[in-house]
Amino acid sequence: MAVPKPMRALAFASGFLFFYLVYLIFRTPPPLQGGVGEKLEDMIRDPNLDPTGEPEGHLWRADDSYAPDANPSSRINATLLSLVRNRELGELIQSMRDLERTWNHKFNYPWTFFNDEPFTDEFKRRTQAETKAKCSYEIIPEEHWAVPSWINNDLFQESAQILKENNIQYGNLASYHQMCRWNSGMFYKHPALANYQYYWRVEPKVHFFCDVDYDVFRYMQDTNKTYGFTINLYDAPESIPTLWPETMKFLAQHPEYIHGNNAMKWLKDSERRPDHNLKANGYSTCHFWSNFEIADMSFWRSQAYEDYFNHLDRAGGFFYERWGDAPVHSIALGLFEDASSVILDISIFHISIVRTRPNVLDA
């Protein structure tokens, strides 16, 4: 009995696909191209082998002075801070539960939530139910969130389309550009934060794995640390092509702001990702991932950072490109702050990023 032509064609195609998959599995993979450290055998060190544990020195432990209604209290002027929308309530609840379970139920630092529109009663009720600490719900002033008057909307729309065509994530969303600008140079100016010096940024969709048994804010204060982070990532150079050139213009005008113990070598590294350095016009694009950060707002409120942010803001790159708060914060810290004041700590998971907690390390 003859096999119909469609069946013969299907059998042929199946056989071809089978042998092609065998070829893909057993063929020799092409050599990887890239800079130093991009291949496993070229890694300077494996961060997963870092020893875990607490930082050395005196650490403040939880006791009755950290109770929610303690007076006097051992808490210092610090807050847990989150920029979040009402629709992200479920994702934020998960983050709060993790951080309360691993740390804040012991120390009861207040939460401060920010939104560009009023929080719903449900949002307030459910978030307050997750903590014994005080919760504050703040609206971002229009002048802090709106697109600045000097931004040309036609040019922004054209630029956003180019970013979209280049597959720059969120590059075509005006709200994302506004968020990056607010996180870069506006949030610490909100009146609700006027009496706070330190903050711990908490995003929706974050997991905290490790129990932390000491007051992180007290440690920052006692050891004169400015900034804490969990991981360095490389940004898409197509999103920030003029950020470093604008930074160089600013430094030419204000060389006095450059710290003697800066991290310029890290900022300008061209060995690990030479293509990134080339496309970003001299910047490595390596940055502290600001979705998690613990920081002293005194740095953002300094004259050096204020002048730097204003220079960048007027240049328009928050909207004509996709300058994020992560590279902006990182460049400023790398140039204007003592590198020994930047530390690495706390275990975190966000989307596809996992970082286990090593010892506190100088940057």
PAMI-346421 format. One record per residue (C-alpha): residue number from 1; residue in one letter; x, y, z. Coordinates in nm, 2 decimals, m for minus. Each point is the difference from the previous one (the first is absolute). Layout:
atom pos:NUM | code:a | xx:X | yy:Y | zz:Z;
...
END
This chain:
atom pos:1 | code:m | xx:0.00 | yy:0.00 | zz:0.00;
atom pos:2 | code:a | xx:0.15 | yy:0.34 | zz:m0.11;
atom pos:3 | code:v | xx:0.06 | yy:0.26 | zz:0.27;
atom pos:4 | code:p | xx:m0.18 | yy:0.33 | zz:m0.08;
atom pos:5 | code:k | xx:0.23 | yy:0.29 | zz:m0.11;
atom pos:6 | code:p | xx:m0.09 | yy:0.22 | zz:0.31;
atom pos:7 | code:m | xx:0.10 | yy:m0.29 | zz:0.23;
atom pos:8 | code:r | xx:0.33 | yy:m0.05 | zz:m0.19;
atom pos:9 | code:a | xx:0.07 | yy:0.38 | zz:0.02;
atom pos:10 | code:l | xx:m0.08 | yy:0.00 | zz:0.38;
atom pos:11 | code:a | xx:0.23 | yy:m0.30 | zz:0.05;
atom pos:12 | code:f | xx:0.28 | yy:0.17 | zz:m0.19;
atom pos:13 | code:a | xx:m0.04 | yy:0.32 | zz:0.19;
atom pos:14 | code:s | xx:0.00 | yy:m0.18 | zz:0.33;
atom pos:15 | code:g | xx:0.32 | yy:m0.19 | zz:m0.09;
atom pos:16 | code:f | xx:0.17 | yy:0.32 | zz:m0.11;
atom pos:17 | code:l | xx:m0.09 | yy:0.17 | zz:0.32;
atom pos:18 | code:f | xx:0.12 | yy:m0.29 | zz:0.21;
atom pos:19 | code:f | xx:0.34 | yy:0.00 | zz:m0.16;
atom pos:20 | code:y | xx:0.03 | yy:0.38 | zz:0.01;
atom pos:21 | code:l | xx:m0.07 | yy:m0.01 | zz:0.38;
atom pos:22 | code:v | xx:0.27 | yy:m0.27 | zz:0.04;
atom pos:23 | code:y | xx:0.24 | yy:0.22 | zz:m0.19;
atom pos:24 | code:l | xx:m0.08 | yy:0.30 | zz:0.23;
atom pos:25 | code:i | xx:0.05 | yy:m0.20 | zz:0.31;
atom pos:26 | code:f | xx:0.33 | yy:m0.16 | zz:m0.09;
atom pos:27 | code:r | xx:0.17 | yy:0.27 | zz:m0.21;
atom pos:28 | code:t | xx:0.29 | yy:0.20 | zz:0.15;
atom pos:29 | code:p | xx:m0.13 | yy:0.33 | zz:0.13;
atom pos:30 | code:p | xx:0.15 | yy:0.32 | zz:m0.15;
atom pos:31 | code:p | xx:0.26 | yy:0.18 | zz:0.21;
atom pos:32 | code:l | xx:m0.15 | yy:0.28 | zz:0.22;
atom pos:33 | code:q | xx:0.10 | yy:0.35 | zz:m0.08;
atom pos:34 | code:g | xx:0.03 | yy:0.27 | zz:0.26;
atom pos:35 | code:g | xx:0.22 | yy:0.17 | zz:0.25;
atom pos:36 | code:v | xx:0.18 | yy:m0.13 | zz:0.31;
atom pos:37 | code:g | xx:m0.23 | yy:m0.18 | zz:0.24;
atom pos:38 | code:e | xx:m0.28 | yy:m0.07 | zz:m0.24;
atom pos:39 | code:k | xx:0.11 | yy:m0.37 | zz:m0.03;
atom pos:40 | code:l | xx:m0.01 | yy:m0.22 | zz:0.30;
atom pos:41 | code:e | xx:0.37 | yy:m0.09 | zz:m0.02;
atom pos:42 | code:d | xx:0.08 | yy:0.37 | zz:m0.01;
atom pos:43 | code:m | xx:m0.19 | yy:0.10 | zz:0.31;
atom pos:44 | code:i | xx:0.21 | yy:0.20 | zz:0.25;
atom pos:45 | code:r | xx:m0.18 | yy:m0.18 | zz:0.28;
atom pos:46 | code:d | xx:m0.33 | yy:m0.18 | zz:0.06;
atom pos:47 | code:p | xx:m0.22 | yy:0.22 | zz:0.23;
atom pos:48 | code:n | xx:m0.19 | yy:m0.31 | zz:0.10;
atom pos:49 | code:l | xx:0.31 | yy:m0.11 | zz:0.19;
atom pos:50 | code:d | xx:0.01 | yy:0.31 | zz:0.21;
atom pos:51 | code:p | xx:m0.02 | yy:m0.07 | zz:0.37;
atom pos:52 | code:t | xx:m0.34 | yy:0.08 | zz:0.16;
atom pos:53 | code:g | xx:m0.05 | yy:0.16 | zz:0.34;
atom pos:54 | code:e | xx:m0.05 | yy:0.33 | zz:0.17;
atom pos:55 | code:p | xx:0.23 | yy:0.30 | zz:m0.02;
atom pos:56 | code:e | xx:0.27 | yy:0.04 | zz:0.26;
atom pos:57 | code:g | xx:m0.03 | yy:0.25 | zz:0.29;
atom pos:58 | code:h | xx:m0.28 | yy:0.10 | zz:0.23;
atom pos:59 | code:l | xx:m0.35 | yy:m0.08 | zz:m0.13;
atom pos:60 | code:w | xx:m0.33 | yy:0.12 | zz:0.15;
atom pos:61 | code:r | xx:m0.22 | yy:m0.29 | zz:0.09;
atom pos:62 | code:a | xx:m0.38 | yy:0.00 | zz:0.04;
atom pos:63 | code:d | xx:m0.12 | yy:0.06 | zz:0.36;
atom pos:64 | code:d | xx:m0.29 | yy:0.18 | zz:0.17;
atom pos:65 | code:s | xx:0.13 | yy:0.34 | zz:m0.13;
atom pos:66 | code:y | xx:m0.10 | yy:m0.11 | zz:m0.35;
atom pos:67 | code:a | xx:m0.36 | yy:m0.07 | zz:0.10;
atom pos:68 | code:p | xx:m0.25 | yy:0.19 | zz:m0.22;
atom pos:69 | code:d | xx:m0.10 | yy:0.23 | zz:0.28;
atom pos:70 | code:a | xx:0.34 | yy:0.02 | zz:0.17;
atom pos:71 | code:n | xx:0.08 | yy:0.35 | zz:0.14;
atom pos:72 | code:p | xx:0.28 | yy:0.06 | zz:0.00;
atom pos:73 | code:s | xx:0.08 | yy:m0.22 | zz:m0.30;
atom pos:74 | code:s | xx:0.33 | yy:m0.13 | zz:m0.13;
atom pos:75 | code:r | xx:m0.13 | yy:0.06 | zz:m0.36;
atom pos:76 | code:i | xx:0.17 | yy:0.28 | zz:m0.19;
atom pos:77 | code:n | xx:m0.15 | yy:0.23 | zz:m0.26;
atom pos:78 | code:a | xx:m0.05 | yy:m0.26 | zz:m0.27;
atom pos:79 | code:t | xx:m0.29 | yy:m0.14 | zz:m0.20;
atom pos:80 | code:l | xx:m0.08 | yy:m0.29 | zz:m0.23;
atom pos:81 | code:l | xx:m0.10 | yy:0.17 | zz:m0.33;
atom pos:82 | code:s | xx:m0.21 | yy:m0.12 | zz:m0.29;
atom pos:83 | code:l | xx:m0.12 | yy:0.16 | zz:m0.32;
atom pos:84 | code:v | xx:m0.31 | yy:m0.21 | zz:m0.08;
atom pos:85 | code:r | xx:m0.33 | yy:0.01 | zz:m0.18;
atom pos:86 | code:n | xx:m0.33 | yy:m0.12 | zz:0.14;
atom pos:87 | code:r | xx:m0.01 | yy:m0.28 | zz:m0.26;
atom pos:88 | code:e | xx:0.33 | yy:m0.13 | zz:0.13;
atom pos:89 | code:l | xx:m0.15 | yy:m0.07 | zz:0.35;
atom pos:90 | code:g | xx:0.03 | yy:m0.38 | zz:m0.02;
atom pos:91 | code:e | xx:0.36 | yy:0.01 | zz:m0.12;
atom pos:92 | code:l | xx:0.09 | yy:0.26 | zz:0.27;
atom pos:93 | code:i | xx:m0.17 | yy:m0.21 | zz:0.28;
atom pos:94 | code:q | xx:0.23 | yy:m0.29 | zz:m0.09;
atom pos:95 | code:s | xx:0.31 | yy:0.23 | zz:0.02;
atom pos:96 | code:m | xx:m0.12 | yy:0.14 | zz:0.34;
atom pos:97 | code:r | xx:m0.06 | yy:m0.35 | zz:0.14;
atom pos:98 | code:d | xx:0.35 | yy:m0.11 | zz:m0.09;
atom pos:99 | code:l | xx:0.17 | yy:0.31 | zz:0.14;
atom pos:100 | code:e | xx:m0.22 | yy:0.00 | zz:0.32;
atom pos:101 | code:r | xx:0.07 | yy:m0.37 | zz:0.05;
atom pos:102 | code:t | xx:0.38 | yy:0.02 | zz:m0.05;
atom pos:103 | code:w | xx:0.07 | yy:0.34 | zz:0.16;
atom pos:104 | code:n | xx:m0.25 | yy:0.27 | zz:0.07;
atom pos:105 | code:h | xx:m0.22 | yy:m0.19 | zz:0.25;
atom pos:106 | code:k | xx:0.30 | yy:0.03 | zz:0.23;
atom pos:107 | code:f | xx:0.07 | yy:0.37 | zz:m0.05;
atom pos:108 | code:n | xx:m0.33 | yy:0.15 | zz:m0.11;
atom pos:109 | code:y | xx:0.13 | yy:0.28 | zz:m0.23;
atom pos:110 | code:p | xx:m0.28 | yy:0.20 | zz:m0.16;
atom pos:111 | code:w | xx:m0.12 | yy:m0.05 | zz:m0.36;
atom pos:112 | code:t | xx:m0.05 | yy:0.29 | zz:m0.24;
atom pos:113 | code:f | xx:m0.19 | yy:m0.07 | zz:m0.32;
atom pos:114 | code:f | xx:0.00 | yy:0.24 | zz:m0.29;
atom pos:115 | code:n | xx:m0.24 | yy:0.02 | zz:m0.30;
atom pos:116 | code:d | xx:m0.09 | yy:0.26 | zz:m0.26;
atom pos:117 | code:e | xx:m0.37 | yy:m0.05 | zz:0.08;
atom pos:118 | code:p | xx:m0.18 | yy:m0.06 | zz:0.34;
atom pos:119 | code:f | xx:0.03 | yy:m0.34 | zz:0.16;
atom pos:120 | code:t | xx:m0.33 | yy:m0.19 | zz:0.04;
atom pos:121 | code:d | xx:m0.14 | yy:m0.09 | zz:0.33;
atom pos:122 | code:e | xx:0.06 | yy:m0.37 | zz:m0.08;
atom pos:123 | code:f | xx:0.37 | yy:0.07 | zz:m0.07;
atom pos:124 | code:k | xx:0.04 | yy:0.18 | zz:0.34;
atom pos:125 | code:r | xx:m0.19 | yy:m0.26 | zz:0.19;
atom pos:126 | code:r | xx:0.18 | yy:m0.30 | zz:m0.14;
atom pos:127 | code:t | xx:0.35 | yy:0.14 | zz:0.02;
atom pos:128 | code:q | xx:m0.05 | yy:0.12 | zz:0.36;
atom pos:129 | code:a | xx:m0.12 | yy:m0.35 | zz:0.09;
atom pos:130 | code:e | xx:0.34 | yy:m0.14 | zz:m0.10;
atom pos:131 | code:t | xx:0.21 | yy:0.20 | zz:0.25;
atom pos:132 | code:k | xx:m0.01 | yy:0.13 | zz:0.35;
atom pos:133 | code:a | xx:0.20 | yy:0.30 | zz:m0.11;
atom pos:134 | code:k | xx:m0.15 | yy:0.33 | zz:m0.11;
atom pos:135 | code:c | xx:m0.10 | yy:0.04 | zz:m0.36;
atom pos:136 | code:s | xx:m0.02 | yy:0.33 | zz:m0.19;
atom pos:137 | code:y | xx:m0.17 | yy:0.05 | zz:m0.34;
atom pos:138 | code:e | xx:0.13 | yy:0.29 | zz:m0.20;
atom pos:139 | code:i | xx:m0.10 | yy:0.15 | zz:m0.33;
atom pos:140 | code:i | xx:0.29 | yy:0.13 | zz:m0.23;
atom pos:141 | code:p | xx:m0.04 | yy:0.37 | zz:m0.07;
atom pos:142 | code:e | xx:m0.09 | yy:0.08 | zz:m0.36;
atom pos:143 | code:e | xx:0.32 | yy:0.20 | zz:m0.04;
atom pos:144 | code:h | xx:0.21 | yy:m0.30 | zz:0.10;
atom pos:145 | code:w | xx:m0.17 | yy:m0.24 | zz:m0.24;
atom pos:146 | code:a | xx:m0.10 | yy:0.20 | zz:m0.31;
atom pos:147 | code:v | xx:0.21 | yy:0.01 | zz:m0.31;
atom pos:148 | code:p | xx:0.21 | yy:0.32 | zz:0.03;
atom pos:149 | code:s | xx:m0.10 | yy:0.30 | zz:m0.22;
atom pos:150 | code:w | xx:0.33 | yy:m0.01 | zz:m0.19;
atom pos:151 | code:i | xx:m0.06 | yy:m0.34 | zz:m0.14;
atom pos:152 | code:n | xx:m0.12 | yy:0.01 | zz:m0.36;
atom pos:153 | code:n | xx:m0.29 | yy:m0.25 | zz:m0.03;
atom pos:154 | code:d | xx:0.04 | yy:m0.06 | zz:m0.37;
atom pos:155 | code:l | xx:0.37 | yy:m0.08 | zz:0.05;
atom pos:156 | code:f | xx:m0.09 | yy:m0.22 | zz:0.30;
atom pos:157 | code:q | xx:m0.26 | yy:m0.20 | zz:m0.21;
atom pos:158 | code:e | xx:0.25 | yy:m0.05 | zz:m0.28;
atom pos:159 | code:s | xx:0.27 | yy:m0.11 | zz:0.25;
atom pos:160 | code:a | xx:m0.24 | yy:m0.23 | zz:0.17;
atom pos:161 | code:q | xx:m0.07 | yy:m0.17 | zz:m0.33;
atom pos:162 | code:i | xx:0.37 | yy:m0.05 | zz:m0.07;
atom pos:163 | code:l | xx:0.05 | yy:m0.15 | zz:0.35;
atom pos:164 | code:k | xx:m0.29 | yy:m0.24 | zz:m0.07;
atom pos:165 | code:e | xx:0.15 | yy:m0.10 | zz:m0.34;
atom pos:166 | code:n | xx:0.33 | yy:m0.07 | zz:0.18;
atom pos:167 | code:n | xx:m0.18 | yy:m0.22 | zz:0.25;
atom pos:168 | code:i | xx:0.08 | yy:0.22 | zz:0.30;
atom pos:169 | code:q | xx:m0.24 | yy:m0.12 | zz:0.27;
atom pos:170 | code:y | xx:m0.27 | yy:0.26 | zz:0.10;
atom pos:171 | code:g | xx:0.17 | yy:0.26 | zz:m0.22;
atom pos:172 | code:n | xx:m0.32 | yy:0.10 | zz:m0.16;
atom pos:173 | code:l | xx:m0.19 | yy:0.05 | zz:0.32;
atom pos:174 | code:a | xx:m0.01 | yy:0.36 | zz:0.12;
atom pos:175 | code:s | xx:m0.08 | yy:m0.11 | zz:0.36;
atom pos:176 | code:y | xx:0.32 | yy:m0.21 | zz:0.01;
atom pos:177 | code:h | xx:0.21 | yy:0.30 | zz:m0.10;
atom pos:178 | code:q | xx:m0.18 | yy:0.21 | zz:0.27;
atom pos:179 | code:m | xx:0.07 | yy:m0.27 | zz:0.26;
atom pos:180 | code:c | xx:0.37 | yy:m0.01 | zz:m0.09;
atom pos:181 | code:r | xx:0.03 | yy:0.37 | zz:0.04;
atom pos:182 | code:w | xx:m0.19 | yy:0.00 | zz:0.33;
atom pos:183 | code:n | xx:0.21 | yy:m0.28 | zz:0.14;
atom pos:184 | code:s | xx:0.32 | yy:0.18 | zz:m0.12;
atom pos:185 | code:g | xx:m0.06 | yy:0.35 | zz:0.14;
atom pos:186 | code:m | xx:m0.34 | yy:0.06 | zz:0.15;
atom pos:187 | code:f | xx:m0.10 | yy:m0.25 | zz:0.25;
atom pos:188 | code:y | xx:0.22 | yy:0.12 | zz:0.29;
atom pos:189 | code:k | xx:m0.15 | yy:0.35 | zz:m0.04;
atom pos:190 | code:h | xx:m0.35 | yy:m0.11 | zz:0.10;
atom pos:191 | code:p | xx:m0.11 | yy:0.17 | zz:0.32;
atom pos:192 | code:a | xx:m0.08 | yy:m0.34 | zz:0.16;
atom pos:193 | code:l | xx:0.37 | yy:m0.09 | zz:m0.01;
atom pos:194 | code:a | xx:0.13 | yy:0.32 | zz:0.14;
atom pos:195 | code:n | xx:0.07 | yy:m0.14 | zz:0.34;
atom pos:196 | code:y | xx:0.15 | yy:m0.33 | zz:m0.13;
atom pos:197 | code:q | xx:0.36 | yy:m0.05 | zz:m0.08;
atom pos:198 | code:y | xx:0.01 | yy:m0.37 | zz:m0.11;
atom pos:199 | code:y | xx:m0.24 | yy:m0.21 | zz:m0.21;
atom pos:200 | code:w | xx:m0.03 | yy:m0.36 | zz:m0.12;
atom pos:201 | code:r | xx:m0.16 | yy:m0.02 | zz:m0.34;
atom pos:202 | code:v | xx:m0.25 | yy:m0.29 | zz:m0.03;
atom pos:203 | code:e | xx:m0.15 | yy:m0.09 | zz:m0.33;
atom pos:204 | code:p | xx:m0.30 | yy:m0.22 | zz:m0.08;
atom pos:205 | code:k | xx:0.09 | yy:m0.36 | zz:m0.10;
atom pos:206 | code:v | xx:0.30 | yy:m0.01 | zz:0.23;
atom pos:207 | code:h | xx:0.10 | yy:m0.30 | zz:0.21;
atom pos:208 | code:f | xx:0.23 | yy:0.02 | zz:0.30;
atom pos:209 | code:f | xx:0.16 | yy:m0.33 | zz:0.09;
atom pos:210 | code:c | xx:0.23 | yy:0.05 | zz:0.30;
atom pos:211 | code:d | xx:m0.08 | yy:0.09 | zz:0.35;
atom pos:212 | code:v | xx:0.17 | yy:0.33 | zz:0.09;
atom pos:213 | code:d | xx:0.04 | yy:0.03 | zz:0.38;
atom pos:214 | code:y | xx:0.16 | yy:0.34 | zz:0.03;
atom pos:215 | code:d | xx:m0.12 | yy:0.36 | zz:m0.06;
atom pos:216 | code:v | xx:0.12 | yy:0.07 | zz:m0.35;
atom pos:217 | code:f | xx:m0.06 | yy:0.37 | zz:0.03;
atom pos:218 | code:r | xx:0.20 | yy:0.02 | zz:0.32;
atom pos:219 | code:y | xx:0.28 | yy:m0.18 | zz:m0.17;
atom pos:220 | code:m | xx:0.00 | yy:0.25 | zz:m0.29;
atom pos:221 | code:q | xx:0.01 | yy:0.28 | zz:0.25;
atom pos:222 | code:d | xx:0.27 | yy:m0.14 | zz:0.24;
atom pos:223 | code:t | xx:0.24 | yy:m0.10 | zz:m0.29;
atom pos:224 | code:n | xx:m0.06 | yy:0.32 | zz:m0.20;
atom pos:225 | code:k | xx:m0.13 | yy:m0.19 | zz:m0.30;
atom pos:226 | code:t | xx:m0.19 | yy:0.18 | zz:m0.27;
atom pos:227 | code:y | xx:m0.15 | yy:m0.27 | zz:m0.23;
atom pos:228 | code:g | xx:m0.08 | yy:m0.37 | zz:0.02;
atom pos:229 | code:f | xx:m0.07 | yy:m0.22 | zz:m0.30;
atom pos:230 | code:t | xx:m0.04 | yy:m0.36 | zz:m0.10;
atom pos:231 | code:i | xx:0.12 | yy:m0.04 | zz:m0.35;
atom pos:232 | code:n | xx:0.17 | yy:0.17 | zz:m0.30;
atom pos:233 | code:l | xx:m0.16 | yy:m0.03 | zz:m0.34;
atom pos:234 | code:y | xx:0.08 | yy:0.14 | zz:m0.35;
atom pos:235 | code:d | xx:m0.25 | yy:0.24 | zz:m0.15;
atom pos:236 | code:a | xx:m0.10 | yy:0.00 | zz:m0.36;
atom pos:237 | code:p | xx:0.24 | yy:0.25 | zz:m0.16;
atom pos:238 | code:e | xx:m0.26 | yy:0.10 | zz:m0.26;
atom pos:239 | code:s | xx:m0.20 | yy:0.14 | zz:0.29;
atom pos:240 | code:i | xx:0.27 | yy:0.24 | zz:0.12;
atom pos:241 | code:p | xx:0.23 | yy:0.10 | zz:m0.29;
atom pos:242 | code:t | xx:0.04 | yy:0.36 | zz:0.12;
atom pos:243 | code:l | xx:m0.01 | yy:m0.04 | zz:0.38;
atom pos:244 | code:w | xx:0.38 | yy:m0.03 | zz:0.03;
atom pos:245 | code:p | xx:0.08 | yy:0.28 | zz:m0.24;
atom pos:246 | code:e | xx:m0.24 | yy:0.23 | zz:0.19;
atom pos:247 | code:t | xx:0.18 | yy:m0.12 | zz:0.32;
atom pos:248 | code:m | xx:0.33 | yy:0.10 | zz:m0.14;
atom pos:249 | code:k | xx:m0.13 | yy:0.34 | zz:m0.09;
atom pos:250 | code:f | xx:m0.12 | yy:0.04 | zz:0.36;
atom pos:251 | code:l | xx:0.34 | yy:m0.11 | zz:0.14;
atom pos:252 | code:a | xx:0.18 | yy:0.25 | zz:m0.22;
atom pos:253 | code:q | xx:m0.21 | yy:0.27 | zz:0.17;
atom pos:254 | code:h | xx:0.03 | yy:m0.15 | zz:0.35;
atom pos:255 | code:p | xx:0.33 | yy:m0.19 | zz:0.04;
atom pos:256 | code:e | xx:m0.02 | yy:0.09 | zz:0.37;
atom pos:257 | code:y | xx:m0.28 | yy:m0.25 | zz:0.06;
atom pos:258 | code:i | xx:0.21 | yy:m0.31 | zz:m0.09;
atom pos:259 | code:h | xx:0.09 | yy:m0.20 | zz:0.31;
atom pos:260 | code:g | xx:0.37 | yy:m0.09 | zz:0.05;
atom pos:261 | code:n | xx:m0.10 | yy:m0.37 | zz:0.06;
atom pos:262 | code:n | xx:m0.24 | yy:m0.02 | zz:m0.29;
atom pos:263 | code:a | xx:m0.10 | yy:m0.31 | zz:m0.21;
atom pos:264 | code:m | xx:0.09 | yy:0.15 | zz:m0.34;
atom pos:265 | code:k | xx:0.17 | yy:m0.32 | zz:m0.11;
atom pos:266 | code:w | xx:m0.32 | yy:m0.20 | zz:0.06;
atom pos:267 | code:l | xx:m0.21 | yy:0.26 | zz:m0.18;
atom pos:268 | code:k | xx:0.23 | yy:0.01 | zz:m0.31;
atom pos:269 | code:d | xx:0.09 | yy:m0.37 | zz:m0.01;
atom pos:270 | code:s | xx:0.03 | yy:m0.12 | zz:m0.36;
atom pos:271 | code:e | xx:0.14 | yy:m0.35 | zz:0.04;
atom pos:272 | code:r | xx:m0.30 | yy:m0.20 | zz:0.12;
atom pos:273 | code:r | xx:m0.26 | yy:0.14 | zz:m0.24;
atom pos:274 | code:p | xx:0.20 | yy:0.20 | zz:m0.26;
atom pos:275 | code:d | xx:m0.31 | yy:0.03 | zz:m0.23;
atom pos:276 | code:h | xx:m0.20 | yy:0.16 | zz:0.28;
atom pos:277 | code:n | xx:0.28 | yy:0.25 | zz:0.07;
atom pos:278 | code:l | xx:0.02 | yy:0.09 | zz:m0.37;
atom pos:279 | code:k | xx:m0.38 | yy:0.04 | zz:m0.05;
atom pos:280 | code:a | xx:m0.03 | yy:0.20 | zz:0.32;
atom pos:281 | code:n | xx:0.28 | yy:0.23 | zz:m0.10;
atom pos:282 | code:g | xx:0.24 | yy:m0.08 | zz:0.28;
atom pos:283 | code:y | xx:m0.22 | yy:m0.14 | zz:0.28;
atom pos:284 | code:s | xx:0.01 | yy:m0.37 | zz:0.09;
atom pos:285 | code:t | xx:m0.38 | yy:0.01 | zz:0.06;
atom pos:286 | code:c | xx:0.07 | yy:m0.20 | zz:0.32;
atom pos:287 | code:h | xx:m0.23 | yy:0.13 | zz:0.28;
atom pos:288 | code:f | xx:m0.14 | yy:m0.08 | zz:0.34;
atom pos:289 | code:w | xx:m0.34 | yy:m0.15 | zz:m0.05;
atom pos:290 | code:s | xx:m0.21 | yy:0.27 | zz:0.17;
atom pos:291 | code:n | xx:m0.32 | yy:m0.21 | zz:0.02;
atom pos:292 | code:f | xx:0.17 | yy:m0.09 | zz:0.33;
atom pos:293 | code:e | xx:0.19 | yy:0.27 | zz:0.18;
atom pos:294 | code:i | xx:0.06 | yy:0.12 | zz:0.35;
atom pos:295 | code:a | xx:0.14 | yy:0.35 | zz:0.00;
atom pos:296 | code:d | xx:0.07 | yy:0.31 | zz:0.20;
atom pos:297 | code:m | xx:m0.20 | yy:0.28 | zz:m0.16;
atom pos:298 | code:s | xx:0.26 | yy:0.25 | zz:0.11;
atom pos:299 | code:f | xx:0.19 | yy:m0.10 | zz:m0.31;
atom pos:300 | code:w | xx:m0.29 | yy:0.07 | zz:m0.24;
atom pos:301 | code:r | xx:m0.06 | yy:0.33 | zz:0.19;
atom pos:302 | code:s | xx:0.36 | yy:0.11 | zz:m0.04;
atom pos:303 | code:q | xx:0.09 | yy:0.29 | zz:m0.23;
atom pos:304 | code:a | xx:0.21 | yy:m0.23 | zz:m0.22;
atom pos:305 | code:y | xx:m0.29 | yy:m0.23 | zz:m0.07;
atom pos:306 | code:e | xx:m0.26 | yy:0.27 | zz:m0.03;
atom pos:307 | code:d | xx:0.22 | yy:0.19 | zz:m0.26;
atom pos:308 | code:y | xx:0.06 | yy:m0.33 | zz:m0.19;
atom pos:309 | code:f | xx:m0.36 | yy:m0.10 | zz:m0.01;
atom pos:310 | code:n | xx:m0.11 | yy:0.35 | zz:m0.12;
atom pos:311 | code:h | xx:0.26 | yy:m0.01 | zz:m0.27;
atom pos:312 | code:l | xx:m0.13 | yy:m0.34 | zz:m0.12;
atom pos:313 | code:d | xx:m0.36 | yy:0.11 | zz:0.04;
atom pos:314 | code:r | xx:0.05 | yy:0.30 | zz:m0.23;
atom pos:315 | code:a | xx:0.18 | yy:m0.22 | zz:m0.26;
atom pos:316 | code:g | xx:m0.33 | yy:m0.19 | zz:m0.05;
atom pos:317 | code:g | xx:0.14 | yy:m0.36 | zz:0.00;
atom pos:318 | code:f | xx:m0.26 | yy:m0.12 | zz:0.25;
atom pos:319 | code:f | xx:m0.25 | yy:0.04 | zz:m0.28;
atom pos:320 | code:y | xx:0.19 | yy:0.01 | zz:m0.33;
atom pos:321 | code:e | xx:0.19 | yy:m0.31 | zz:0.10;
atom pos:322 | code:r | xx:m0.08 | yy:m0.24 | zz:0.29;
atom pos:323 | code:w | xx:0.24 | yy:0.12 | zz:0.28;
atom pos:324 | code:g | xx:m0.09 | yy:m0.21 | zz:0.30;
atom pos:325 | code:d | xx:0.05 | yy:0.09 | zz:0.36;
atom pos:326 | code:a | xx:0.24 | yy:m0.30 | zz:0.03;
atom pos:327 | code:p | xx:0.27 | yy:0.13 | zz:m0.23;
atom pos:328 | code:v | xx:m0.05 | yy:0.35 | zz:0.12;
atom pos:329 | code:h | xx:0.03 | yy:m0.10 | zz:0.37;
atom pos:330 | code:s | xx:0.30 | yy:m0.22 | zz:m0.08;
atom pos:331 | code:i | xx:0.19 | yy:0.26 | zz:m0.20;
atom pos:332 | code:a | xx:m0.05 | yy:0.26 | zz:0.27;
atom pos:333 | code:l | xx:0.11 | yy:m0.24 | zz:0.28;
atom pos:334 | code:g | xx:0.30 | yy:m0.11 | zz:m0.21;
atom pos:335 | code:l | xx:0.11 | yy:0.36 | zz:m0.05;
atom pos:336 | code:f | xx:m0.10 | yy:0.20 | zz:0.30;
atom pos:337 | code:e | xx:0.01 | yy:m0.24 | zz:0.29;
atom pos:338 | code:d | xx:0.27 | yy:m0.20 | zz:0.18;
atom pos:339 | code:a | xx:0.00 | yy:m0.35 | zz:m0.15;
atom pos:340 | code:s | xx:0.04 | yy:m0.15 | zz:0.34;
atom pos:341 | code:s | xx:m0.34 | yy:0.14 | zz:0.10;
atom pos:342 | code:v | xx:m0.18 | yy:m0.23 | zz:m0.24;
atom pos:343 | code:i | xx:m0.09 | yy:m0.34 | zz:0.13;
atom pos:344 | code:l | xx:m0.14 | yy:m0.34 | zz:m0.12;
atom pos:345 | code:d | xx:m0.25 | yy:m0.18 | zz:0.22;
atom pos:346 | code:i | xx:m0.34 | yy:m0.16 | zz:0.04;
atom pos:347 | code:s | xx:m0.15 | yy:m0.30 | zz:m0.20;
atom pos:348 | code:i | xx:m0.26 | yy:0.09 | zz:m0.26;
atom pos:349 | code:f | xx:m0.19 | yy:m0.14 | zz:m0.29;
atom pos:350 | code:h | xx:m0.17 | yy:0.21 | zz:m0.26;
atom pos:351 | code:i | xx:m0.15 | yy:m0.14 | zz:m0.32;
atom pos:352 | code:s | xx:0.30 | yy:m0.19 | zz:m0.14;
atom pos:353 | code:i | xx:0.27 | yy:0.14 | zz:0.22;
atom pos:354 | code:v | xx:0.12 | yy:m0.20 | zz:0.30;
atom pos:355 | code:r | xx:0.27 | yy:0.12 | zz:0.24;
atom pos:356 | code:t | xx:0.09 | yy:m0.18 | zz:0.32;
atom pos:357 | code:r | xx:0.15 | yy:0.20 | zz:0.29;
atom pos:358 | code:p | xx:0.37 | yy:0.02 | zz:0.03;
atom pos:359 | code:n | xx:0.19 | yy:0.19 | zz:0.27;
atom pos:360 | code:v | xx:m0.01 | yy:0.37 | zz:m0.03;
atom pos:361 | code:l | xx:0.27 | yy:0.10 | zz:m0.24;
atom pos:362 | code:d | xx:0.16 | yy:0.33 | zz:m0.10;
atom pos:363 | code:a | xx:m0.08 | yy:0.09 | zz:m0.36;
END
